[in-house]
Amino acid sequence: MNPSTIKSLRRLSCVGVLLLSTAAQADSPGLDAKSDYRAGRQPNPAVENRFFLKENRFEIAPIFGYVPNNPFARRYVGGAILGYHFSETFSAQFQLTYSPDLGENDLKELTSVLLERAFTANTNGETNFQQPLDKVELGGTLGVTWAPIYGKINLVGETVLNFDFYLFGGLGMVSKTNYVATYDDSPEAVDIVNLSEGINEVRPGLYIGLGQNYFLSQSMAFKLDLRSSFYIDNRPQYDPEVQVLEQRLYNNFVAGGGIALFFPKMQPRLYDF
């Protein structure tokens, strides 16, 4: 073998060794660690290792609440929420509520105060004043919820309570009874309030709300829910002889809470510590 051929073979051997060593360095853990060090530590998610997962699960929640923005009647509400969670963030939800009508027994003192003032303000003892009021008895809505916030609360020591915050929007209806209260000055009257026979009507409405879930276990949560229904109806008619044709926007606000149950059983998950 001549000297030139031997030189060529030596050069090819050197190139091969160089290529093999470069490939080995590219796959080495040390090079990966060096690259990670130079790039800096990547930020971790704010909340990791969720104790509670909602995706692909149903939710049913009996709720009880109160209507604080009805000035003339005390309205207690009971109902239920049924939902399905497509992900940890979005879900479809149906809500049905009922509030019993107790006639004059659930009227607030403001009703009698306004009637008495209108009656005493009239010098001849006669007045055409009437106080219109309504009671929403039945409400139903179908909509979607968006839960953009998930967090944890450290209560005592190692006890951690998971929670989320959600917004709701949907369409529905309200079924309500309209009343007219007048002053009853008859000698045999026990109360000055004379409540007329109610007239029922159904109105379509827009629902918006917000709430929080505090997860007590992997199948149960304590729910706080605030929800408003907006609907259009006639303006109040205070004089029975003066017809009112204008309409306005009304709001029925329900503040409630209850226990939410989730099923089926939560799927096992892998923890990334």
C-alpha positions in Angstrom: 0.0 0.0 0.0 1.5 3.3 -1.0 2.0 6.2 1.4 -0.7 8.4 -0.2 -3.4 5.7 0.4 -2.4 5.3 4.0 -2.7 9.1 4.5 -6.2 9.1 3.1 -7.3 6.3 5.3 -6.0 8.1 8.4 -7.9 11.3 7.5 -11.1 9.3 7.0 -10.6 7.7 10.4 -10.2 11.0 12.1 -13.3 12.4 10.5 -15.3 9.4 11.6 -14.1 9.6 15.2 -14.9 13.4 15.3 -18.5 12.8 14.0 -19.1 10.0 16.5 -17.9 12.1 19.4 -20.1 15.1 18.3 -23.2 12.8 18.2 -22.4 11.4 21.6 -22.2 14.9 23.1 -25.5 15.9 21.5 -27.3 13.0 23.3 -25.5 13.4 26.6 -27.5 14.4 29.7 -24.7 16.8 30.7 -25.3 18.9 27.6 -29.0 19.0 28.2 -28.4 20.1 31.8 -26.0 22.8 30.6 -28.6 24.1 28.1 -31.3 24.1 30.8 -29.0 26.1 33.1 -28.2 28.7 30.4 -31.9 29.0 29.5 -32.9 29.6 33.1 -35.6 28.0 35.2 -39.0 27.9 33.6 -41.9 29.3 35.6 -44.2 26.7 37.2 -48.0 26.9 37.0 -49.5 28.8 39.8 -51.5 25.8 41.0 -50.4 22.2 40.4 -51.7 18.8 41.3 -55.4 19.5 41.5 -57.1 17.6 44.2 -60.4 17.8 42.3 -61.1 17.2 38.6 -64.4 18.1 36.9 -63.8 17.2 33.3 -66.3 14.7 31.8 -68.4 14.7 35.0 -72.0 15.6 35.9 -72.9 18.0 38.7 -76.1 18.2 40.7 -76.6 20.8 43.4 -79.6 21.4 45.5 -79.6 25.1 46.5 -81.4 27.4 48.9 -81.4 31.2 48.8 -83.1 34.5 49.3 -84.2 37.4 47.1 -82.7 40.6 48.8 -83.9 43.1 46.2 -87.7 42.7 46.5 -88.7 45.6 48.7 -92.3 44.4 49.3 -92.1 40.7 49.9 -89.8 38.2 51.6 -88.9 35.6 49.0 -87.1 32.4 50.0 -86.0 30.2 47.1 -85.3 26.5 46.7 -84.1 24.7 43.6 -81.4 22.6 41.9 -78.6 23.0 39.4 -77.7 20.3 36.9 -74.5 20.6 34.8 -72.0 18.7 32.7 -68.4 19.7 32.6 -66.7 19.5 29.2 -63.4 20.5 30.7 -62.0 22.0 33.9 -63.0 25.4 32.6 -66.3 25.1 30.6 -69.6 23.5 31.4 -73.3 23.5 30.4 -75.7 24.2 33.2 -79.5 24.1 33.8 -81.1 25.7 36.9 -84.7 25.5 38.2 -85.9 27.4 41.2 -89.2 27.7 43.1 -90.3 30.3 45.6 -93.6 29.7 47.5 -96.3 32.5 47.5 -97.6 33.0 51.1 -100.1 35.8 50.2 -100.1 38.6 52.8 -98.0 36.5 55.2 -94.7 37.2 53.4 -95.3 40.9 52.8 -92.7 43.3 54.2 -93.6 46.2 56.5 -92.8 48.7 53.7 -96.0 47.8 52.0 -98.2 48.8 54.9 -96.1 51.9 55.6 -96.6 53.3 52.0 -100.3 52.6 52.1 -100.8 54.3 55.4 -98.8 57.4 54.4 -100.8 57.8 51.2 -104.0 57.4 53.1 -103.2 59.9 55.8 -101.8 62.4 53.3 -105.2 62.7 51.7 -107.3 65.3 53.6 -110.7 63.9 52.7 -109.8 60.3 53.8 -110.0 59.0 50.3 -107.2 58.0 48.0 -106.8 56.2 44.7 -103.3 55.1 45.6 -102.4 51.4 45.0 -99.1 49.7 45.5 -98.2 47.2 42.8 -95.9 44.4 43.7 -94.9 41.0 42.2 -93.6 37.7 43.4 -91.4 35.5 41.2 -92.4 32.0 41.9 -90.7 29.9 39.2 -87.5 30.4 37.3 -85.6 28.3 34.8 -82.4 29.0 32.8 -80.0 27.1 30.5 -76.5 28.5 29.9 -72.8 28.0 30.2 -70.3 28.5 32.9 -66.7 29.6 32.7 -64.3 28.9 35.6 -61.1 30.9 34.9 -59.7 30.8 38.4 -58.7 27.8 40.5 -56.8 28.0 43.8 -56.0 26.5 47.1 -56.5 27.7 50.7 -54.3 26.4 53.5 -56.7 26.2 56.5 -54.9 24.6 59.4 -51.5 23.0 59.1 -51.4 20.6 56.1 -55.2 20.9 55.5 -55.7 22.4 52.0 -59.0 23.4 50.6 -59.4 23.7 46.8 -61.8 26.2 45.2 -62.7 27.7 41.9 -64.5 30.8 40.7 -67.0 30.8 37.9 -69.1 33.1 35.7 -72.5 32.1 34.3 -74.6 33.4 31.3 -77.7 32.0 29.8 -81.3 32.4 28.7 -84.5 31.4 30.5 -87.9 32.5 31.9 -89.5 33.8 35.0 -93.1 33.0 36.1 -94.4 35.6 38.5 -97.7 36.7 40.1 -98.7 40.4 40.0 -100.6 41.9 42.9 -102.1 45.3 43.9 -102.1 46.3 47.5 -104.7 48.9 48.7 -105.5 50.5 52.1 -108.3 48.6 53.9 -110.1 51.0 56.3 -113.1 48.7 57.0 -113.9 48.3 60.8 -113.6 44.5 60.6 -110.2 44.6 58.9 -107.4 43.0 60.9 -104.7 44.5 58.7 -104.7 47.7 56.7 -103.3 45.9 53.7 -105.8 44.5 51.2 -104.1 42.3 48.7 -105.9 41.8 45.4 -106.2 38.5 43.6 -102.9 37.7 41.8 -102.5 37.6 38.0 -99.8 35.2 36.8 -97.6 35.8 33.8 -94.5 34.4 32.2 -91.6 36.5 30.9 -88.4 35.5 29.0 -85.3 36.6 30.7 -81.5 37.0 30.5 -79.5 35.4 33.3 -76.0 36.3 34.5 -74.3 35.2 37.6 -71.1 34.2 39.4 -70.1 31.8 42.2 -67.6 29.7 43.9 -67.1 26.0 44.6 -65.2 24.8 47.7 -64.2 21.2 47.2 -64.7 19.1 50.3 -63.9 15.8 48.8 -63.4 14.3 45.3 -67.2 14.0 44.9 -68.6 16.9 46.9 -68.3 20.7 47.0 -69.9 23.6 48.9 -71.4 26.0 46.4 -72.0 29.8 46.6 -74.1 31.1 43.8 -75.3 34.6 43.0 -77.6 35.0 40.0 -79.7 37.7 38.4 -82.6 37.4 35.9 -83.4 40.4 33.8 -86.8 40.7 32.1 -89.0 43.4 30.5 -92.4 44.3 32.1 -94.8 47.2 32.4 -94.0 50.1 34.7 -95.8 50.2 38.1 -99.4 51.6 38.0 -100.1 53.6 41.2 -103.4 55.0 40.1 -106.1 52.5 39.0 -107.7 55.1 36.7 -104.4 56.1 34.9 -103.3 53.4 32.5 -99.6 52.8 32.1 -98.2 51.6 28.8 -94.5 52.1 29.2 -92.2 49.2 30.0 -88.9 48.9 31.9 -86.2 46.4 32.8 -86.6 44.4 36.0 -84.1 42.4 37.9 -84.7 39.4 40.2 -81.5 38.7 42.2 -81.1 35.4 44.1 -78.2 34.8 46.6 -78.0 31.1 47.3 -75.8 28.2 48.4 -75.8 24.5 48.6 -74.0 21.2 48.3 -72.8 20.1 44.8 -72.4 16.4 44.1 -70.2 15.2 41.1 -70.4 11.9 39.3 -69.1 9.5 38.0 -66.2 8.9 40.3 -63.1 11.0 39.5 -60.6 9.2 37.3 -57.2 8.4 38.8 -54.5 10.8 37.8 -50.7 11.0 37.8 -49.1 13.6 40.0 -46.2 15.6 38.6 -44.1 16.7 41.6 
